[in-house]
Structures are given as C-alpha cells and as structure tokens.
Amino acid sequence: MTDTKISKEKLKEIYIKMNHTRKFEEKVAYFFSRGMVHGTTHLYIGEEASGVGACCALDKEDYITSTHRGHGHCIGKGIDLNRMMAELLGKYTGYCHGKGGSMHIADLTMGNLGANGVVGGGLPIAVGAALTMKMKKRDNIVVCFFGDGAANTGSFHESVNMAAVWELPVLFFCENNLYGMSTHIKRAMKNTNIADRAIGYGIPAKTIDGNDAIEVYNTVREAREYVKKNGPMLIVSNTYRISGHSKSDANVYRTKEEIAEWREKCPIKRMRKYLEDNKIFTAKELDEMDEQTTNDIENAVIYAQNSPNPSIDTLLEDVYA
Amino acid sequence: MRKKGGPKMREITYAQAIREAMCEEMRRDENVFLMGEDVGIYGGAFGVSLGMWEEFGDERVRDTPISEAAIAGAAAGAAVTGMRPIAELMFSDFITIAMEQLINQAAKMRYMFGGKAQVPMVLRAPTGSGTGAAAQHSQNIEAWLMNIPGLKVVMPATPYDAKGLLKAAIRDNNPVVFLEPKLLYRKKGLVPEEEYLIPIGKADIKREGKDLTIITCGRMVPTCLTVADEMAKKGIDIEVIDLRTLLPLDRETIVASAKKTGKVLIVHEGVQTGGIAGEITALIADSEAFFYLDAPIKRLGGADVPIPYNPELEKNAVPTENSITEAVLQLIK
C-alpha cells in the first residue's frame, strides 16, 4: 500500500463500504442458492477495492456509469442499502420499484446513471454525461466503469475516441478481472496490456493494483483533477473475480489454486491489515465496524423482506415520461 | 395543401422547416444542441443544417466522428443528465449501428429505473428510397421501431407538420425517432411565420372523403393524395389519413375513419411483411370499426426486397400511383 494523506474519516468510509459490498453480495448469493430470489446476479466478490476505492474519490455531483457487476459501484457511490436489497428482491420499495433488479440499479440523485445489462453499454452514455458536464461548465467528471471484456466492444473504441477528440471530462475505468465470463483475457486479446489502447486515442493511461483500495483512491483522486482540465484518461484496475461469473458458473475454466491464490489477496483483508498495522484504527474499532456492517445488511434484508411487491397495476407505468 | 390557420403563411421546403424548428428551439433553450456526422460547416449530408453552425458554433452544432453507436448513446447520456440533444444520423439505415444504444439504453432507461430517469433526445434520420442509393441507404425501418416501448416514432409528410412535430419532439421528455423521407426535403408547403407545435400522437386527415379511407404516412402521403384527386374525377371520394406519428398510433382517428367509410387501404413504403400495415389492420379488426367494414382491409406496402439500384426496379419496390389506384379500384368494386 502506498503512503497516503487520506483522512481517517475517508478510510473508514472506504473500509465500511467494501464490507457492505461483500456482505451484501454474500447475502444475495445465499438467497440465490436457496432459490429465494429469481433471475441472476453477477457478484463483485474480490473486486471491492476497485469500485469502492474509485467511487469514494468522487464528489456527490460526479457521475458514474456502471456494469452488470455493479453492486460495488452502487454502494461506493452512496446508496441506501435497504432500497438496494429491496430491488434485488424485486420489491416496490426498491430503487427501480422492482422493475430493474440487480442489473439496472440506478440512483440519479447520487450521480449513479445505472448498472447496465449490456457489456460496453454504459460507455457511450458516460460520454454523453461528460458532454453535459462540459457544455454546462460544471466542475464535475464522469467515471465510466467497464471490464476487460468490454474493452473489445465497438462501443469502447467509439466512446474513447469521441471523448478524446472532444476533450470530455470522463475517466474510463477498466476493471480487468482477467475473464469475460469464462474466456481468459489471453484468449480475447493479442496484447493484454489494455492501457496500451489509450495510445491509439492520444490519451494517458495508468495501470494500478485494483485490490489496493488506497492506490485506487489516490489514483482516481489525482485523475479526477487531470480529467477535469484535460479530457479523458484510461485507468486499468487489475483485480480478480473470486466468485463465478453468475449464479450458473461452475468455474470449470479456471483452477481452484488460481482462485485460492486470489482469495489470499482479498482486498478487504488487506485494507484491514493496513488500517491496523498503521495504527489508524484499533482491532477493536475494526471489529466494531465489521459488526456494524453485518447488522446494516441484516437490517436491509429485514426491510426488503417486509416490503410489498409491486402491484400488478404498476406494470404499464413509467414506459414514457 | 389544406389551409392551417395562422394569419401569415409563407412557402418553405421540408428541409427548411426542419432547420427552422431546430434553430427556434436552440434559440429558446440553451440545453438544445445538434450533433451528427457533417452537420457543421458542411450543413449535413442533405443540407438540412445549412447555416446553423454559423449561428450556433462548434459547441452546439457538433460534428461527430463516424460512430453511430456513440452518437446515439452520447445523446442518451447527455439527455439523462439535463441536455436536450438532437442527434442526426446520415441515413435511417445507420440506425442499425446505433440500435443497441437506442433500444437497450435510451428507450428502456426510464422503465428499468422505475420511472426516475427521463431521456429527452431526438434522433433524426433521412429515410426511404427514390434517390438511387440502393439497398443500404434507402430502407424504411419504422416498423421495427414501433415494436419498442419507450420510443416515440414520428414521420411527417409536409413542411408544416415537420416543423410543428420536430418542435414538439425536441420538447418531449422521451426519446423520439424523427424520420424524414428524403424525397420530401425539397418539397414546398405553407408554414406559418408564427410559432406553433403539433402534438405527437395525432394523425391528420389530409383529405376528407366518404367512400374509402387510405391510411398512410411520410412520402406516400403526397402520392396517395394525387391518387385521391384522380379518383375524385371518377366520383370516388377518398379520405386520406396521414398518421404523422407511428408510435403511439392515433387509434381514435383511424377507427373513426374506418367506421365512416367502411373501406380501408393502408399504404406504406417499408416492406409489407411485418410492416406497419399489419399493426393498423389488427387495430381496426380489434375495434368496433370491424362491424362497419364493407370489404376486407387491404394493405399495400413495399415489395419484400432490399431496395434495388436500377431506377425502374427502385420505383416499383414501393407503392406507386398505379398500384395504389389498382388497390383502390379492387376495394371499391
């Protein structure tokens, strides 16, 4: 971990939000395994430092576009856990009144332009949001989350090029978790150094350890200033998806050893160790935080389970403004 | 053309009417801007935005890279964060490239997010055949778009309608696909000097009649009106309904006219199979108008082919005055 001048308060926020994300998803995974919720979900377990670290470096008025694996981005950007859990359970009190589910959680009041069911789908939207920032002369940026898989879509190339030529305040944040579903990056790219792609568009890039929340936070904080003044930048955040792609994943395309190795690099354990070793928080304080986050998720579950389902009458609502 | 009220009228082209609508809305609301390929100093592939770059500059008349997906998606992203973009695609055929952003993103955002977002964007595109540009620059894809809840689809046939509907589309809080039949760009019509809007979702009876209803839209409107005038000489009094908006359809006007005349012919440029006539036919058959019909509903769409290059083949790939006349006579006898 790099040295830092991050405030104690901010470090606590990052640690708590990473824990919220992990515990939220463990609960969701449990619900899925028991058949208590339908559809599918894409877990972010192992990648928490990346999205939470990045979002905690933003202002409330900054925007993000997220992905199908978006729980960490949502929680990082600031979300009501109760309403988020309610959405996963398809309840009327959920962020989308039960119409979106895991892949479409959005909270425009917190600058979250939504998770996205389409790989690469959020990139052009981020460019448009950044165009608004520029045309309205706002002092804010857009962080566009996408994965290594999305870096091979046409919309990645169209979007990065357009943002570059218009010098828009958008930070392209590639979370490289090495797999597009089951396909390893080496089988999908000749040159697996995604940062090299920035050269083609005349913008800077930086590759970081996406399991180090402090490095992620510091990088995004700095990049935010660069992007506001100069236009887009690409960050490649190297991380790993410990859980399967979705609930149907039997993990046949990778070894147990590989997963175990990355489990050792758990970003939450690492953050806790950093906070303890550097005497920023005591073990007792951290235990309290752990307990608090567990309780927060339990309360979110109770809220969601006690919430009503949407009435069938709402089926036709909100197609048009 | 029917007189449309308003004291002072002048004659302008369809393309000028669209330009006036954009300019007036951009002067009125600083959030409105135009983006697209070569819309700036070049003035757009069909000259629709000529002179706008000079008035509004680079920021608000924005030339884009050739990136249709990013154009549509950036419009959606700008719209959901507070702008009111007008995005021009050079040909409606290229909507295929923008389809993911238009359909999976822009059209669904509001519903998926439980009603929290609004996406006030207009996607303008020249459409249809007749210019010898062959299969990839001439098709009509409005029927596909009618199948997408969350979109509105507009296709005006006159300068008057084009101006009023485009202004309404720009002020609408939903994604509106605005299709401009390119053969109409140079056609002139009377347009009031003062401001007016035409509501989206309202058809227009372009010619009243009692013997038969032709339901049509876009470039086929003037063709059907010509046929109606010819038929009038033979004592056949045809009502011509210009749908103007395809999504949502103006059910009330369609049903009322079918009830009135008891005979319905639907004419459109896009290919017949899976075309818009199927939906309109079903709408009538499903309504009380069914009991007033004196003959089966007849549809006349484009041939089920990609648009060919040869001028005679091209002309015959869509309904013509002859084929429309023939269909009318079949229904009347």
Interface residues (C-beta under 8 A of the other chain):
Chain A: Y63 T65 G94 Y95 C96 H97 G98 K99 G100 H104 A106 D107 L108 L113 G114 N116 G117 V118 G121 L123 P124 I125 A126 V127 G128 A129 A130 L131 T132 M133 M135 K136 G154 S155 E158 S159 N161 M162 V165 W166 E317 D318 V319 Y320 A321
Chain B: F33 E59 R60 R62 T64 P65 S67 A69 A70 A72 G73 A74 A75 A76 G77 A78 A79 V80 T81 G82 M83 P85 E100 Q101 N104 Q105 M109 R110 Y111 M112 F113 G114 G115 K116 A117 Q118 V119 P120 P149 G150 K152 N173 N174
